[in-house]
Amino acid sequence: MSLPLGFTASPAGVLKVGPGFSLAARPTNAAPGFSGKKHDGAAALAARAPVLAQLQEQLFAESRFGGQRSVLLVLQAMDTAGKGGIVGHVVGAVDPQGVKLKAFKAPTEEEKAHDFLWRVRPAAPEPGMFGVFDRSHYEDVLIHRVHGWAGEAELDRRYEAINGFEAELAAAGTTVVKVMLHLGPDEQLKRLGARLHDPTKFWKYSSGDLDERAFWPAYMDAYQKAFERTSTASAPWYVVPADKKWYARLAVQEILIETLGAMNLQWPAGNFDLQHERARLKDA
Amino acid sequence: MSLPLGFTASPAGVLKVGPGFSLAARPTNAAPGFSGKKHDGAAALAARAPVLAQLQEQLFAESRFGGQRSVLLVLQAMDTAGKGGIVGHVVGAVDPQGVKLKAFKAPTEEEKAHDFLWRVRPAAPEPGMFGVFDRSHYEDVLIHRVHGWAGEAELDRRYEAINGFEAELAAAGTTVVKVMLHLGPDEQLKRLGARLHDPTKFWKYSSGDLDERAFWPAYMDAYQKAFERTSTASAPWYVVPADKKWYARLAVQEILIETLGAMNLQWPAGNFDLQHERARLKDA
């Protein structure tokens, strides 16, 4: 596949978590694989949106004729890293009819009474759908590790359960793409400050954000461990530098385009006799 | 409220179903209330998208602080009338996180075993959400009337059940907006023909579309009766001429802007002490 304009390397290639991966060694303010500046990135995002939209439409169309395939984008990140922007600007550019979005909040009492995957399974995308998890089952090995809500043995069990669950999804036809938006703590501080100085953003601010911020190193450690245990061939992790919002959006878009592109999607032929239907239409 | 650029009258005002309404008297190829041409309409749609997006964000934000309000757009139409285009181009311009879209297909066996509203109730929008029904409980008084699947007494019961259900929604804080995209039969023929001559559209074509087309007058009669029985002050119907796709999109966008605009939405103040949080942030 030739590289899209402005790219010097495939973002999926350079951002994928592989053996020996170190989160600490990955800068948050870089734009790996892209040679342009912010305005080039914004232009590239707009130019490539129809490509992703067509791939999504083909995936959706395929399911109307028995296709079983689907895609699931899992988004994880520290607060303010830009998950919402990915949903709005990358996912938002495809047809909403083909998108199944699920935002995972703190679990309810009913959800807590079940195993951690209980609430996740029904949120998986149906055939043809482009599923998006805004946070996910990974919270159960991230915030739970950071705050000690689960011990090592339980965390071990969860990593295995996650791998089993994602392997099931893959076997059922779901291509799983996991993205961590990698934000720097200084950039987070700027963004929290912006929320406190813009009345149209007050509603996005929670004093709890600053509390969690104090656990930054523990979160990075929990992410590192999660990557080591759950980045698999069928459900890889991508770590996307997120200090530059424009780059994060562009990179996630390209990762999705590359992922869906590899599925060899086609326009379905339709399940009718073309000549016969054209003749019927003439008499209608 | 002053009229948006290009409008000579409020689309919500001129398209609303009122006493004495006659569907047969409403042209399908007009652009009521709009003085411009196609390119003006496309420009107006793009220009007004951020207005709708902000209103939706305010609705969503309000719910984060206890707000109970939501919006439900019900879309009904003959095949190819452009429901998908409304979803893609009007709804698609707001943040997907705040949208709850439900496409109602032919009911499953389980759904058929229940009353017709059984599958509809759980699809209603939660507080803060912008719900969209692509087809709806109205199929149970439209296709069911056309094909005689329900008799007069049962249809009577259903109109009343619908009014009761929508009154419940309104009482719970949901603003219901019902839109019929009013397509002409000649324009439908053109669009079906286009689907049969473009391989990227074959998947949208069903030979059943031509079968239903034969019942056109019966459908128009069923719509007329549904409007007479279910256009209420709290859940009004709007009949939007749909031969010009650009006009239908623009009109639905303006109806939504006017509807949400009347809700007097505001940015929430946030539930924290601003000065205190700013000070905490400085030390973070």
Interface residues (C-beta under 8 A of the other chain):
Chain A: A61 R64 F65 G84 V87 G88 V91 G92 D95 P96 Q97 V99 L101 A103 D134 L189 L192 G193 L196 P199 T200 F202 W203 K204 Y205 S206 S207 L210 R213 A214 W267 P268 A269 G270 F272 L274 E277 R278 R280 L281 A284
Chain B: A61 R64 F65 G84 V87 G88 V91 G92 D95 P96 Q97 V99 L101 A103 D134 L189 L192 G193 L196 P199 T200 F202 W203 K204 Y205 S206 S207 L210 R213 A214 W267 P268 A269 G270 F272 L274 E277 R278 R280 L281 A284
